[in-house]
Amino acid sequence: MTEITHQPEAVASPVFILDPQANRSKEGDIDLSHTVQKLPTWQTVQQSLGTRSGWFGDYDYGFLCMPTLPGFTVPRIPPFFGLRDKLPLLLAIIMGLQHSLAMIAGIVTPALIMSGSGKNALNFSPAMRTQMISTSLITSGLLSLVQITRFRLFGTKYYLGTGLLSVVGTSFIFLPVLQSSVSNMYDSGFCQTSQVGGSTVYESCPEAWGAFLGTCMVCSLLPVLLSFLPPRVLKRIFPPIVTGVTVLLIGVHLVASGMTQWGGGSGPCNTNPTTGPFVDCPSVGAPMAAPWGSAQWLGLGSSVFFTIIFVEFFGSPFMKNAQVVIGLLVGMIIAWTCGYTDSTSMHASPVVTFLWTTTYKLSIYPPAIIPLLISYTLAMVESIGDITASCEVSQLSVEGREFESRLQGGILADGISGMLAPLCMNSPMSCYAQNNGIISLTRCANTMAGYMCCLFLVLMGIFAKFGALFLMMPDAILGGMTTFLFANVIVSGFRILSFLAWTRRERFIVAAAMTLGMGTSLVPGVLTHMFNYHGSNAFVSSLINSANIVLDTGFALGAIIACILNALLPNTPPMAAEPIIDRHGPVPSNKDIEHMQVEAQSIHESMLEDKYGH
């Protein structure tokens, strides 16, 4: 999941870094051709492939592989590689592999959950699930090329792509919408169910996947159109108080899904029936089957979780960047050794595959339109934060014409990706924030590493057996991984909200949005029984279904409430400057109180100056 950052509006005049013509009088006249990737010359290719320096350079490769020993390891700072710096080929391969490993878990997790079992999933067969994972990997690699390369739209001042080491992957933001939509489809009869041994079995529903993809394609026009607005306008419309609450609520919803998997699975067994084929998870007769919530399932998930923590303490920089995959690998080895794995998916998958080997009939599901429009808007605002962070770690300016052009190109590329990804039979994609941490740690922002990352992702997707590995392991192992990933989404929401002033106004808006947003996330379906319609009017039925999806999607409800209150409640500075004192901590001295009063008065005067300009 991606992280959103809020950049305060600049007061000083813009500063253009890396722009040789920054002294021009008009921002619109600045030449941005240097931000577009150019094809390498034949001489450059020969030097990279035919010389030792072209392959290895003088980089300290031990930095990437040396484990961390707290208290003993001396930090080392590697050299920085900018966007267009010369990068040794071996180092580009290693860095690209790091980026791809850091992305794998985030890319395959939505496909695993969407195609899984239960009322909120598509209940696909092992072969269909394997293809869905491969499609996610291939699509991510291909669409990342667009972001990294950057193209100028012919005859205009607009661009497509950021020109940075910005990679895209399947967004978690759309997962709650699919789950709510599929649940509504099963309730309405759009998807079929059956009864087996007193338990409800949800049949495979490829029609639901086609309807979701088709609706995503239509809704993707919104970010494409909004990408031509100035980024500062988008930030004003969707400030951190709205995006922070929304991202936090998305994380809460997803953590619940992850914990359900951690307990043994999200299928019919998670209700702990006393009779029938789902007394045990995933079903009676499966390898090492046991009731939902058993210690063995919790232990398998914990093996992944604690491995991630161990790597964070002692792992080398390379291991830390791939810690989630390492945790998954350890859990898989334990499951295989103890007999928990199921090789059905491995036998059902082909050796190689590509896009469109399995296709779905595209259609439009009207009840999902409003939640998807909210999701696309949030993904767009999220991309602004991710691209801003990418510029920061790439040592580029985060203000001025060049920066705004990169934002515009990145948002437009995200919108185009939201349209092309469903055409590839995959959920919408957006920029990933995980890779910014790798750039910061390794100090390599070179786009050649990004191209190598794309190559690895496409190869992983083409070899379908790689995707089948994720289906061999029990759901509890995936739950240990996904719960950690989804908790990072919650932390991202907290980080956005930390930029607020936290006056009474901010606290009220957040509390009001969380009231219903968190409530519907913790008690699913509590607001969906208010409207009951049994008539034959298709429009009324579709309208009620749409309302129910919004009411059952906590982040959508929270975003709407936060937007309305943020627009209506007046934003006034406090009438008096008061120091903030921790009533539960130690009692401050008179000198401390006097110091806090001076500081509070300074903050108050600064707020008045910002608001009234004097």
C-alpha positions in Angstrom: 0.0 0.0 0.0 1.2 3.3 -0.7 1.9 6.1 1.5 0.5 9.6 1.1 2.5 12.7 2.1 1.2 16.2 2.5 3.5 19.0 1.3 2.8 22.5 2.7 2.2 25.2 0.1 5.4 27.0 -0.7 5.7 30.7 0.3 8.8 31.6 -1.6 9.2 31.7 -5.3 9.7 28.3 -7.1 13.1 26.8 -7.4 13.9 24.8 -10.5 16.6 22.1 -10.0 18.3 20.3 -12.9 16.6 22.8 -15.4 19.3 24.5 -17.5 16.9 27.2 -18.5 15.5 28.0 -15.0 16.3 31.7 -15.5 13.5 32.2 -17.9 10.8 34.8 -16.9 7.8 32.6 -17.6 7.3 29.1 -16.2 5.4 28.0 -19.3 8.5 28.7 -21.4 10.7 26.3 -19.5 12.1 23.5 -21.6 11.2 20.1 -20.1 12.6 17.9 -22.8 15.3 16.7 -20.5 12.7 14.9 -18.3 11.8 12.5 -21.2 13.8 9.3 -21.4 16.0 9.0 -24.5 17.1 5.8 -26.2 20.8 4.8 -25.5 23.3 5.2 -28.3 25.2 2.3 -29.8 28.4 3.6 -28.2 26.7 3.5 -24.7 25.5 0.0 -25.2 29.0 -1.2 -26.3 30.6 0.4 -23.2 28.0 -1.1 -20.9 28.2 -4.6 -22.3 31.8 -4.8 -23.4 33.8 -3.4 -20.5 34.4 -4.4 -16.9 33.5 -0.9 -15.6 30.3 -1.1 -17.6 29.3 -4.3 -15.9 30.6 -3.8 -12.3 31.9 -0.2 -11.8 33.4 0.5 -8.4 30.3 0.0 -6.2 30.6 -1.5 -2.7 28.4 -4.5 -3.2 29.1 -5.7 0.3 26.9 -2.9 1.5 23.8 -4.7 0.1 24.7 -8.1 1.6 26.2 -7.4 5.0 23.8 -8.3 7.9 23.0 -5.7 10.5 24.2 -6.4 14.0 22.7 -3.8 16.4 25.4 -2.0 18.3 28.3 -3.4 16.1 27.5 -2.5 12.5 28.9 0.8 11.4 26.5 2.6 9.0 27.9 3.1 5.5 26.6 5.6 3.0 26.7 4.4 -0.6 27.2 6.8 -3.6 24.0 8.4 -5.0 22.9 7.5 -8.6 20.6 10.1 -10.1 18.1 9.6 -12.8 20.5 9.7 -15.7 23.8 8.8 -14.1 25.8 6.0 -15.5 24.9 2.8 -13.6 26.9 -0.4 -13.8 24.8 -3.2 -15.4 25.2 -5.7 -12.6 24.1 -3.1 -10.1 21.1 -2.2 -12.2 20.1 -5.9 -12.2 20.5 -6.2 -8.5 18.6 -3.0 -7.8 15.9 -4.0 -10.2 15.6 -7.4 -8.5 15.2 -5.6 -5.1 12.4 -3.4 -6.4 10.6 -6.3 -7.9 10.9 -8.4 -4.7 9.6 -5.5 -2.7 6.6 -5.2 -5.0 5.6 -8.9 -5.3 3.6 -9.2 -2.1 1.7 -6.0 -2.8 0.9 -7.0 -6.4 -0.2 -10.6 -5.8 -2.1 -10.0 -2.6 -5.2 -8.3 -4.1 -5.4 -11.1 -6.8 -5.2 -13.7 -4.1 -8.0 -12.1 -2.0 -10.2 -11.2 -4.9 -10.1 -14.7 -6.4 -10.4 -16.5 -3.1 -13.3 -18.1 -1.4 -16.2 -16.7 0.5 -19.1 -14.3 0.1 -16.8 -11.3 -0.6 -14.6 -13.1 -3.2 -15.0 -14.5 -6.7 -14.4 -18.2 -5.7 -12.3 -18.9 -8.8 -10.7 -22.3 -9.6 -6.9 -22.8 -9.0 -6.2 -22.4 -12.7 -8.1 -19.1 -12.9 -6.4 -17.8 -9.7 -3.0 -18.7 -11.1 -3.7 -16.8 -14.3 -5.0 -13.8 -12.3 -1.7 -13.6 -10.4 0.4 -13.9 -13.6 -1.8 -11.2 -15.2 -1.1 -8.9 -12.2 2.6 -9.3 -12.5 2.8 -8.8 -16.3 0.5 -5.8 -16.2 2.5 -4.2 -13.5 5.7 -4.6 -15.4 4.3 -3.2 -18.6 2.5 -0.2 -17.1 5.5 0.7 -15.0 7.4 1.2 -18.2 5.0 4.0 -19.1 5.6 5.8 -15.8 9.3 5.5 -16.0 9.9 6.4 -19.6 7.6 9.5 -19.8 6.2 10.7 -23.2 5.1 14.1 -24.3 1.6 14.3 -25.7 2.1 15.5 -29.3 1.5 19.2 -29.8 0.7 20.0 -26.2 2.5 20.9 -23.0 1.3 17.8 -21.2 3.2 14.6 -20.5 2.4 10.9 -19.8 4.5 9.4 -17.0 6.8 10.8 -14.4 10.2 10.0 -15.8 11.2 8.8 -12.3 11.8 5.4 -10.9 8.0 5.2 -10.3 6.5 1.8 -10.5 2.8 0.8 -10.5 1.0 -2.1 -9.0 -2.5 -3.4 -8.1 -4.0 -0.9 -5.7 -5.5 -2.0 -2.4 -7.9 0.9 -2.6 -10.2 -1.0 -5.0 -10.3 -4.2 -2.9 -13.1 -3.1 -0.5 -15.2 -2.0 -3.4 -14.9 -5.3 -5.1 -15.7 -7.2 -1.8 -18.8 -5.1 -1.2 -19.9 -5.4 -4.8 -19.5 -9.2 -4.9 -21.3 -9.6 -1.6 -24.2 -7.6 -3.0 -24.1 -9.7 -6.2 -24.5 -12.9 -4.3 -27.4 -11.4 -2.2 -29.2 -10.2 -5.3 -28.8 -13.4 -7.3 -26.4 -12.0 -9.8 -23.9 -14.7 -8.6 -25.1 -18.2 -7.7 -25.0 -20.0 -4.3 -25.8 -23.5 -3.2 -26.4 -25.3 0.1 -24.0 -28.2 1.1 -24.3 -29.8 4.5 -26.2 -26.8 6.0 -23.5 -24.3 4.8 -23.9 -21.8 2.0 -21.4 -22.4 -0.8 -20.7 -19.5 -3.1 -20.2 -20.6 -6.7 -17.5 -19.2 -9.0 -18.7 -15.9 -10.5 -16.6 -14.8 -13.5 -19.5 -12.5 -14.5 -18.8 -10.5 -11.4 -15.2 -10.0 -12.3 -16.1 -8.9 -15.8 -18.7 -6.4 -14.5 -16.2 -5.0 -12.0 -13.5 -4.5 -14.7 -15.9 -2.9 -17.1 -17.1 -0.5 -14.5 -13.5 0.4 -13.6 -12.8 1.2 -17.2 -15.7 3.7 -17.3 -14.8 5.3 -14.0 -11.1 5.7 -15.0 -12.1 8.6 -17.2 -12.3 10.7 -14.0 -8.6 10.7 -13.1 -7.7 11.1 -16.7 -9.7 14.4 -16.8 -8.6 15.6 -13.4 -5.0 15.1 -14.3 -5.1 18.3 -16.4 -6.0 20.3 -13.3 -3.1 21.9 -11.3 -2.0 19.7 -8.4 -2.4 22.5 -5.9 -6.1 22.6 -6.9 -6.5 18.8 -6.3 -4.8 19.2 -2.9 -7.2 22.0 -2.0 -10.2 19.9 -3.0 -8.9 16.8 -1.2 -6.9 17.9 1.8 -5.1 15.6 4.2 -8.0 15.5 6.6 -10.0 13.8 3.9 -7.4 11.5 2.5 -6.0 10.6 5.9 -9.3 9.4 7.2 -10.1 7.5 4.0 -6.7 5.7 3.9 -7.0 4.8 7.6 -10.5 3.3 7.1 -9.3 1.3 4.1 -6.6 -0.2 6.2 -9.0 -1.1 9.0 -11.2 -2.9 6.5 -8.3 -4.8 5.0 -6.8 -5.8 8.3 -10.0 -7.5 9.1 -9.7 -9.5 5.9 -6.1 -10.4 6.6 -6.9 -11.6 10.1 -9.7 -13.8 8.8 -7.1 -15.5 6.5 -4.7 -15.7 9.4 -7.2 -17.7 11.4 -7.5 -20.3 8.7 -9.3 -18.9 5.7 -12.1 -16.6 4.5 -14.3 -19.4 3.1 -17.4 -21.0 4.7 -15.2 -22.5 7.4 -14.7 -19.1 9.1 -18.1 -19.3 10.7 -17.1 -22.5 12.6 -20.0 -24.7 11.5 -20.5 -27.8 13.6 -21.6 -30.1 10.7 -20.9 -30.4 7.0 -17.8 -30.3 4.8 -16.5 -27.0 6.3 -16.1 -28.0 9.9 -12.4 -27.7 9.2 -10.5 -25.2 7.1 -10.2 -25.0 4.2 -12.5 -28.0 4.0 -12.7 -31.5 5.4 -10.2 -33.7 3.7 -7.7 -31.0 2.8 -4.1 -31.4 4.0 -3.8 -31.0 7.8 -7.3 -29.5 8.0 -8.3 -28.0 11.3 -11.1 -25.7 12.6 -10.9 -22.0 12.0 -8.9 -20.2 14.6 -6.9 -23.3 15.6 -3.4 -22.9 17.1 -1.8 -24.4 14.0 -3.2 -21.8 11.7 -2.2 -19.0 14.0 1.3 -20.5 14.4 1.8 -20.7 10.6 0.8 -17.0 10.2 3.0 -16.0 13.1 6.0 -17.7 11.5 5.7 -15.2 8.6 5.1 -12.2 10.9 8.0 -12.9 13.3 10.4 -13.6 10.4 9.6 -10.1 9.0 10.4 -8.6 12.5 13.7 -10.7 12.7 14.8 -9.5 9.2 14.1 -5.9 10.3 16.5 -6.3 13.2 19.3 -8.3 11.6 18.9 -8.3 7.8 21.1 -6.7 5.3 19.8 -3.8 3.2 18.9 -6.2 0.4 17.0 -8.5 2.9 15.2 -5.6 4.5 13.9 -4.5 1.1 12.6 -8.0 0.5 11.6 -8.9 4.1 7.9 -9.6 3.3 8.9 -12.1 0.6 11.5 -13.7 2.9 8.8 -14.1 5.6 6.5 -15.7 3.0 9.3 -18.0 1.9 10.0 -19.1 5.5 6.3 -19.8 6.1 6.1 -21.8 2.9 9.1 -23.9 3.8 7.5 -24.7 7.2 4.1 -25.5 5.6 5.7 -27.8 3.0 7.8 -29.6 5.6 4.8 -30.2 7.9 2.5 -31.3 5.1 0.2 -28.3 4.8 0.7 -27.5 1.1 -1.6 -28.4 -1.7 -0.1 -29.0 -5.1 -3.4 -28.8 -7.1 -2.7 -25.3 -8.3 0.9 -26.2 -9.4 -0.5 -29.1 -11.5 -3.3 -27.0 -13.0 -1.1 -24.1 -14.1 0.8 -24.1 -17.5 4.5 -23.6 -17.7 4.2 -20.2 -19.5 1.3 -17.8 -20.0 0.6 -14.3 -21.0 -2.2 -11.7 -21.0 -5.7 -12.7 -22.4 -5.2 -16.5 -22.2 -8.3 -16.2 -19.9 -10.8 -13.5 -20.7 -14.0 -12.3 -19.1 -17.1 -10.6 -20.6 -16.9 -6.9 -19.7 -20.1 -5.2 -18.5 -21.1 -2.3 -16.3 -22.4 -2.8 -12.7 -24.1 0.6 -11.9 -24.2 0.1 -8.1 -20.4 0.2 -8.0 -19.9 3.4 -9.9 -20.1 5.8 -7.0 -17.7 3.8 -4.7 -15.3 3.4 -7.7 -15.3 7.1 -8.4 -14.3 7.7 -4.8 -11.6 5.1 -5.1 -10.1 6.6 -8.3 -10.1 10.0 -6.7 -8.4 8.7 -3.6 -5.8 6.8 -5.7 -5.1 10.0 -7.7 -4.5 12.0 -4.5 -2.4 9.1 -3.2 -0.3 9.3 -6.3 0.5 12.9 -5.7 2.0 12.0 -2.4 3.9 9.0 -3.9 5.3 11.1 -6.8 6.3 13.9 -4.4 8.2 11.3 -2.3 9.8 9.9 -5.4 11.1 13.4 -6.3 12.4 13.9 -2.8 14.4 10.7 -2.6 15.6 11.3 -6.2 17.0 14.6 -5.0 14.8 16.6 -7.3 12.8 19.8 -6.5 9.3 19.4 -5.1 8.1 22.7 -6.4 8.1 24.6 -9.6 7.1 23.9 -13.2 9.2 20.7 -13.6 7.8 19.1 -10.5 4.2 20.0 -11.4 4.8 18.5 -14.9 5.9 15.3 -13.4 2.8 15.2 -11.1 0.6 15.9 -14.1 2.2 13.1 -16.2 2.1 10.7 -13.3 -1.6 11.3 -12.5 -2.4 11.0 -16.2 -0.4 7.7 -16.5 -2.3 6.4 -13.4 -5.6 7.2 -15.1 -4.5 5.5 -18.3 -3.4 2.5 -16.2 -6.8 2.4 -14.6 -8.2 2.0 -18.1 -5.6 -0.4 -19.6 -5.3 -2.7 -16.6 -9.0 -3.8 -16.8 -8.5 -4.4 -20.5 -5.7 -6.7 -19.5 -8.2 -8.5 -17.2 -6.6 -7.0 -14.1 -7.7 -4.7 -11.3 -6.8 -1.0 -11.6 -3.2 0.0 -10.8 -1.6 3.1 -9.3 1.9 4.3 -8.1 3.5 2.3 -5.3 5.2 4.0 -2.3 7.3 1.0 -1.2 10.0 1.6 -3.8 10.7 5.1 -2.4 12.1 3.4 0.7 14.4 1.3 -1.4 15.6 4.4 -3.3 16.3 6.2 0.0 18.2 3.2 1.5 20.2 2.3 -1.5 20.6 5.9 -2.9 19.9 4.6 -6.4 17.2 6.6 -8.2 18.4 5.6 -11.7 15.7 4.6 -14.2 17.8 1.7 -15.5 17.1 -0.1 -12.2 13.4 0.6 -12.9 13.6 -1.0 -16.3 15.2 -4.1 -14.8 12.4 -4.2 -12.2 9.9 -4.2 -15.0 11.7 -7.0 -16.8 11.7 -9.2 -13.6 8.0 -8.6 -13.1 7.1 -9.6 -16.6 9.3 -12.7 -16.4 7.7 -13.7 -13.1 4.3 -13.4 -14.7 5.1 -15.3 -17.9 6.3 -18.3 -15.9 2.9 -19.3 -14.4 4.4 -21.8 -12.0 5.8 -18.8 -10.0 2.3 -17.6 -9.4 1.1 -21.1 -8.5 3.6 -21.1 -5.6 1.4 -18.6 -3.8 -1.7 -20.9 -4.1 0.2 -23.9 -2.7 0.5 -22.5 0.8 -2.4 -22.4 3.3 -4.4 -19.2 3.8 -2.9 -18.7 7.3 0.5 -18.0 5.8 -0.9 -15.4 3.4 -2.8 -13.9 6.4 0.4 -13.4 8.3 1.8 -11.5 5.4 -1.3 -9.5 4.3 -2.2 -8.4 7.8 1.2 -6.8 8.1 0.9 -5.1 4.7 -2.6 -3.8 5.5 -1.4 -2.5 8.9 1.0 -0.4 6.9 -2.0 1.2 5.2 -3.4 2.2 8.6 0.0 3.7 9.5 0.0 5.7 6.3 -3.4 7.1 7.3 -2.0 8.1 10.7 1.0 9.8 9.0 -1.3 11.9 6.8 -3.4 13.0 9.8 -0.2 13.9 11.7 0.2 16.9 9.5 -3.1 18.4 10.8 -3.1 21.3 13.4 -5.6 19.2 15.4 -7.8 22.1 16.5 -11.4 21.4 17.6 -12.5 21.6 14.0 -10.1 18.9 12.8 -10.9 16.6 15.7 -14.6 17.0 15.1 -14.4 16.2 11.4 -12.2 13.1 12.0 -14.4 11.8 14.8 -17.6 12.3 12.7 -16.1 10.5 9.7 -14.7 7.7 11.8 -18.1 7.2 13.6 -19.9 5.7 10.6 -16.8 4.8 8.6 -15.2 2.7 11.4 -18.6 1.4 12.5 -19.5 -0.1 9.2 -16.0 -1.6 8.9 -16.3 -3.3 12.3 -19.9 -4.3 11.9 -20.4 -5.1 8.2 -24.0 -4.8 6.9 -25.3 -2.8 9.8 -26.6 0.0 7.5 -27.7 -2.1 4.6 -31.1 -3.2 5.9 -32.8 0.2 5.8 -33.9 0.0 2.2 -35.8 -3.1 1.0 -37.2 -3.1 -2.5 -38.9 -6.1 -4.1 -40.4 -4.4 -7.2 -39.4 -4.8 -10.9 -38.1 -1.3 -11.5 -34.5 -1.8 -12.6 -33.5 1.8 -12.0 -34.8 1.8 -8.4 -33.2 -1.5 -7.7 -29.9 -0.4 -9.0 -30.1 2.8 -7.0 -30.8 0.9 -3.8 -27.9 -1.5 -4.5 -25.6 1.4 -5.1 -26.6 3.0 -1.8 -26.1 -0.3 0.0 -22.6 -0.6 -1.4 -21.7 2.9 -0.3 -23.2 2.3 3.2 -21.3 -1.0 3.5 -18.0 0.4 2.4 -16.6 2.2 5.4 -13.9 4.3 3.6 -16.5 5.6 1.1 -18.8 6.7 3.8 -16.0 8.2 5.8 -14.7 10.1 2.8 -18.1 11.6 2.0 -18.7 12.8 5.6 -15.2 14.2 5.8 -15.6 16.1 2.5 -18.9 17.6 3.4 -17.9 18.7 6.9 -14.5 20.1 5.7 -16.4 22.2 3.1 -19.1 23.5 5.5 -17.4 24.0 8.9 -15.6 27.4 9.1 -11.9 27.4 9.3 -11.1 30.1 11.9 -8.0 30.4 14.1 -8.4 30.1 17.9 -9.6 33.3 19.6 -7.0 33.0 22.3 -3.6 31.4 22.4 -3.5 28.6 25.0 -0.6 26.3 25.8 -1.1 22.6 25.5 -0.4 20.9 28.8 -0.5 17.1 29.3 -2.9 16.7 32.3 -1.8 13.1 32.8 1.9 13.8 32.8 4.2 15.5 35.3 3.1 18.9 36.6 5.0 21.7 34.7 6.8 24.4 36.5 5.9 28.1 36.3 8.8 28.7 34.0 7.7 25.8 31.7 4.2 27.3 31.6 5.5 30.7 30.7 7.7 29.2 27.9 4.7 27.3 26.5 2.5 30.5 26.6 5.1 32.4 24.6 5.3 29.6 22.1 1.5 29.3 21.8 1.2 33.0 21.3 3.8 32.9 18.5 1.8 30.1 16.8 -1.4 32.0 17.1 0.1 35.1 15.5 1.5 33.0 12.7 -1.9 31.6 12.0 -3.5 35.0 11.9 -0.8 36.3 9.5 -1.3 33.3 7.2 -5.0 33.8 7.2 -5.3 37.6 6.9 -2.0 38.4 5.3 -0.9 41.0 7.8 
